[in-house]
Amino acid sequence: DLVFIGDASNRNKINLIIANEITPHLTAGEYMDKGEYENEFKQVIGDTKAAYDITEQDSLIFGSQGLLVCGPNARNYEPL
């Protein structure tokens, strides 16, 4: 409460999205196309900062307001 000077309800929030699949399935780099795909991510996780392939099937995409973990094994990463 001290950091937000009594206005903790207005602090920044982040979105953590865990998806079993995403269509179409592409590599992380292909999602960062500065076009249609990246624009879709910006709507839920803010400006996209980086994307990584965790495995051939799982991806991690960082945004200014959250992150997206997607793929058939995405739930395995939830505890991290």
Stockholm file with secondary structure:
# STOCKHOLM 1.0

chainA/1-80         DLVFIGDASNRNKINLIIANEITPHLTAGEYMDKGEYENEFKQVIGDTKAAYDITEQDSLIFGSQGLLVCGPNARNYEPL
#=GR chainA/1-80 SS CTTTTTCGGGSCCCEEEEESCCSSCCCHHHHCCSSHHHHHHHHHHCSEEEEEESSSSCEEEEETTEEEEESTTGGGGTTC
#=GC SS_cons        CTTTTTCGGGSCCCEEEEESCCSSCCCHHHHCCSSHHHHHHHHHHCSEEEEEESSSSCEEEEETTEEEEESTTGGGGTTC
//
